[in-house]
């Protein structure tokens, strides 16, 4: 099963402008999107059934894949990782059939190449029924990491644990026999011209019962400064938090107690409040609830599933007005409206940029890309947590410019409509004919 479509999308627009006194041009090309394809890999796995099953360890093969929401991030970007176990090495260790929605998976994704480390991932308590001795169904887990180095970053599936909550609480941990497992996904990161927040946190475990303490290790924070570690409920820090000093090297190891059942991650920050620019996380963490159901009662469980960052456009053709040979001047048109939907949740913002090719015409005549300018607009749909900002009125050129953006914040998301007034400065004696260019939009 494929993760949500990537943050990066390309929407090309082919543009033409007629240099005839009586004919207008047409800007036309189908819009499209691109996302990297991950590879399902097999790897030897050592699983330990719950002691109550009385079974020896299981040495089998796991089939899994790792997917990302952005295959071409910049240094400083946050990438969402989805680890899907297609076929687990272990199965239901008992003769007892397991009902739906009692499995809580957690795990790790290994990073190698330009950037090393591991990503903590966790999944919702959601599964199809499992018959006695039956194979565990496929399940997915998600987490995030910040890109700190340019180059190819390779992602491999790592250890995972299947926790079941039915009659009793049982764990089936599965470890990679010969780590790291084969590479399932590779992303290519590019450099950033702005300072990068290199603060990171990692967790000793990706799940625990309400009231358990979790070991949180931080690195590259400001030395000898107050750092707060707290639970994260998907939109903001929770009341489960601890504050202490980092070491002289900017490291720390804290063990906060996590009680809130709504917790989906752990964050850490410097200063008086959560700020992604001065913090790290969220690292995925799940609170496993095992409260007994009172007699004559029914326990109701639900969840809110994170969506995707996506865009659509109202059309793929822009008709710009004709200008006269010998006079030149401005050929104008309106960019088709672009709707951005940010249904990811969390703290990440987004940026919508565009770049254009030279306009080509009859006999190889061209109008330079640097002569196309735009005046962007952006409207935020009422009720959206984020507020979008239109880019500056500039010439687009082949290097590109920002159409619209929304900043990182403690609570982000919503729907937005971006547009722009286009203006092409046509030189005075440009040869007559129809001219075409491709305007490419990229959402990250």
MARBA-706543 format. One record per residue (C-alpha): residue in three letters; x, y, z. Coordinates in steps of 0.02 Angstrom, whole numbers, plus 50000, padded with zeros to 5 digits. Example, Ala and Ser with C-alpha at 12.3 -4.5 7.8 and 13.67 -1.06 7.14 Angstrom:
<recs>
Ala506154977550390;Ser506844994750357;
</recs>
This chain:
<recs>
Unk500005000050000;Unk500695016649946;Unk500975031150066;Unk500085047550038;Unk500665056649879;Unk502285066249898;Unk502385084249949;Unk503345087949790;Unk502225089349638;Unk502525096349465;Unk501105104849369;Unk501755110549199;Unk500855123849099;Unk501315126448917;Unk501085144548865;Unk500955153448698;Unk500735171348650;Unk500265176548473;Unk501205190948393;Unk499815194348268;Unk498655209248265;Unk497105198448258;Unk497495181748344;Unk497745176848524;Unk498815162448584;Unk498475147348693;Unk499505141348840;Unk499195122548850;Unk499945106648923;Unk499255092949035;Unk499625094649219;Unk500515080449305;Unk501305074849466;Unk502845064949509;Unk503295054349661;Unk504715042249696;Unk504335023749691;Unk504875013549841;Unk505374995249831;Unk504694981249940;Unk506174971550012;Unk506364954850101;Unk507484952750253;Unk507824939450383;Unk506944943050548;Unk507064935850724;Unk505394936850817;Unk505074932350999;Unk503284926551035;Unk502504931551203;Unk503114920351344;Unk501334914751379;Unk501294906351208;Unk502674894351260;Unk503424895051085;Unk505254896451033;Unk505884911650937;Unk505334912750755;Unk506654915450621;Unk505754920350463;Unk505674933150323;Unk504834950050329;Unk504284959050171;Unk504174977850196;Unk504394994550111;Unk504785012350162;Unk503965027350078;Unk504175046150096;Unk503105061250061;Unk504535071049983;Unk505855062249877;Unk506825078249839;Unk506895088350001;Unk508045102750043;Unk509185102750193;Unk508105108650338;Unk506495100850273;Unk505505088350377;Unk505125071950286;Unk503695060550335;Unk504145042050326;Unk502905027550310;Unk503545010050353;Unk502354996550289;Unk502564978450341;Unk501784969450193;Unk502074952050266;Unk502654949750445;Unk503844935750492;Unk502774931550643;Unk500954926150658;Unk499634925150793;Unk500524913850920;Unk498934907250999;Unk497424897050946;Unk496344911551001;Unk495644922150858;Unk496044940650877;Unk494684953450838;Unk494894969050734;Unk495804984550796;Unk496824977350939;Unk498564978450860;Unk499724993450891;Unk501324992450786;Unk502915002450819;Unk504635001750739;Unk506185010150670;Unk506765015550498;Unk508655016050469;Unk509505030550377;Unk511165028050288;Unk512135037050153;Unk512265055950162;Unk511345055850329;Unk511365042150459;Unk510225038350606;Unk508525030750637;Unk506725036650628;Unk505475031250760;Unk503825026150681;Unk502145021050755;Unk500485015350686;Unk498675016750742;Unk497755002950834;Unk496924996350677;Unk496914979050599;Unk495814966050517;Unk495304950950623;Unk496684937850640;Unk496194919450653;Unk497054907950778;Unk498834904350719;Unk498454915750571;Unk499684927450487;Unk499674945350551;Unk498904957150421;Unk499904970850336;Unk500114986750439;Unk500915003950421;Unk501845015450539;Unk502345033750515;Unk503635045750585;Unk504665060850533;Unk506465066450522;Unk507355082650479;Unk508555082750332;Unk510265089050390;Unk511425083850248;Unk511345085550057;Unk511525070149947;Unk510735053049932;Unk509915047050094;Unk509475028550095;Unk508035021750199;Unk507905003750257;Unk506554995150363;Unk507154991250539;Unk506564982250696;Unk504704982250734;Unk503544976850874;Unk501734970550866;Unk500784974551025;Unk499074966551048;Unk497774972251174;Unk496494958451195;Unk496134949751360;Unk497964953251403;Unk499354964451340;Unk500604954951231;Unk502124960051128;Unk502954951350982;Unk504604960550948;Unk505464956950782;Unk507264962050748;Unk508244962650586;Unk509414947550589;Unk510804955650486;Unk510564974550498;Unk510354985250405;Unk508974977850297;Unk509044981150109;Unk508714998950052;Unk506875001650007;Unk506885020249966;Unk508195033349920;Unk507905052049927;Unk509055065449859;Unk509245080849968;Unk509885097449904;Unk510735111250001;Unk509895125950083;Unk510445143950083;Unk509745147050257;Unk510405141050426;Unk509825123450466;Unk509075118150631;Unk510095102450667;Unk509305098450836;Unk508745080250845;Unk507905068650968;Unk507765049750973;Unk506715038551086;Unk507195023051182;Unk505515015451136;Unk504095020751022;Unk502665015351136;Unk502195013151318;Unk500745012251438;Unk500005027951514;Unk501155033251656;Unk502715024951585;Unk504315034951566;Unk505165036051397;Unk507015039351372;Unk507255054351257;Unk509005058051193;Unk509375074951113;Unk510855081451014;Unk511475097950941;Unk510465109051058;Unk511235124851130;Unk512475119851266;Unk511965122551448;Unk510225129251411;Unk508475124851471;Unk507685111551360;Unk505885105851378;Unk505345088451323;Unk503475085451307;Unk502145074251232;Unk501355079551067;Unk499505076851028;Unk499625080250841;Unk499365099050852;Unk500215105151012;Unk501255099451161;Unk500325090851303;Unk500475094051489;Unk501665079151506;Unk503335088151506;Unk505005089951592;Unk506285104251585;Unk508145102951624;Unk509825109051562;Unk510735102251411;Unk512555097151432;Unk514085107451385;Unk514045098851215;Unk512185102051183;Unk511635084151221;Unk510365077851348;Unk509465062251406;Unk507795065251493;Unk506465052851549;Unk504765061451549;Unk503225052351610;Unk501895051551476;Unk500095049951534;Unk498995057951401;Unk498185044351293;Unk498055056851149;Unk499945057351133;Unk500595053350958;Unk502385059650975;Unk503735067951080;Unk504475085351050;Unk505885095351128;Unk506265113951121;Unk507295128051192;Unk506495143851262;Unk504795147351338;Unk503685138051214;Unk503645125851069;Unk504465132850914;Unk504995121350770;Unk506455133050733;Unk507185130150906;Unk506645112250935;Unk506585094550869;Unk505215081850834;Unk503905075950842;Unk504635058550858;Unk503235045750846;Unk502635038651012;Unk501035029051054;Unk500195027551223;Unk499485010051238;Unk497875010051336;Unk497384994051424;Unk496075000051546;Unk494834986051581;Unk493084988751516;Unk491804989651658;Unk490404976851660;Unk488974980551542;Unk490024993651453;Unk490814995351283;Unk492475003651247;Unk492395015451097;Unk493995018650998;Unk494265030550854;Unk495705039550772;Unk496075054250658;Unk497165048950511;Unk498415061450442;Unk498145065550259;Unk499255072950123;Unk499925089150054;Unk499225090649877;Unk498765102949742;Unk497585104049594;Unk497405117249460;Unk495845123849376;Unk496545121349202;Unk498115118449101;Unk497955132148970;Unk498255150748990;Unk497795162148844;Unk498795178248844;Unk498325193148736;Unk499215196448571;Unk500375211348544;Unk500835219848381;Unk502445217148285;Unk503485233048287;Unk502635239148445;Unk502935225148570;Unk502335228148747;Unk501445218048880;Unk500545201748843;Unk499475197748994;Unk498465183249062;Unk497905175049223;Unk498665159349295;Unk497375145849320;Unk496905144849504;Unk497935132349605;Unk497105124249757;Unk498285118149893;Unk497605106050024;Unk498665102950178;Unk497865088650273;Unk499475082050353;Unk499255089150527;Unk500795093150631;Unk501925108350620;Unk502625108850442;Unk502205122950324;Unk502305122550134;Unk502965132349985;Unk502275133449807;Unk503555139349679;Unk503605141149491;Unk504895142349353;Unk504705144949166;Unk505635140549007;Unk506005152648866;Unk504545156048748;Unk504945148148579;Unk504175153648415;Unk504355152348226;Unk506065149048152;Unk506855146748323;Unk506415164348382;Unk506305165948572;Unk505705177448709;Unk506765175148865;Unk506035167249021;Unk506645182149121;Unk505365193049032;Unk503875184049112;Unk503325191549277;Unk501895188149396;Unk500935196649535;Unk500405182349650;Unk498855180949759;Unk498345168349891;Unk496705166349985;Unk496495155550141;Unk494885145750163;Unk493945150650322;Unk494345139150466;Unk496075134050406;Unk497375133250546;Unk498715140750431;Unk498665157150337;Unk499475157550166;Unk500565171850103;Unk500695177149920;Unk502405178349841;Unk503185194749785;Unk502845202749614;Unk504415197649519;Unk505035190849354;Unk504965171849364;Unk506355166449246;Unk507155149349238;Unk507765150849418;Unk505985151849483;Unk505015161949611;Unk503785159049752;Unk501925159249710;Unk501285156349887;Unk501805148750053;Unk501255144850230;Unk502495144950376;Unk502935131250500;Unk501895132950658;Unk501295122950807;Unk499655119250716;Unk499585119350526;Unk498415113950386;Unk496935119750283;Unk496435124150104;Unk497145138450002;Unk496875145749828;Unk498385153449741;Unk498385163149579;Unk499375176449485;Unk499225189949354;Unk500495185649217;Unk501385198749113;Unk502615195048971;Unk503685209648911;Unk503785206648723;Unk505215215848635;Unk504715228348499;Unk505235218948341;Unk505005200948397;Unk504595190448241;Unk502735187648216;Unk502005170648261;Unk501435160148408;Unk502615157648556;Unk502545144048688;Unk503355141148859;Unk503145128849002;Unk502785135549177;Unk503125122149307;Unk502385122949482;Unk503185113549627;Unk502375110849798;Unk503535106449943;
</recs>
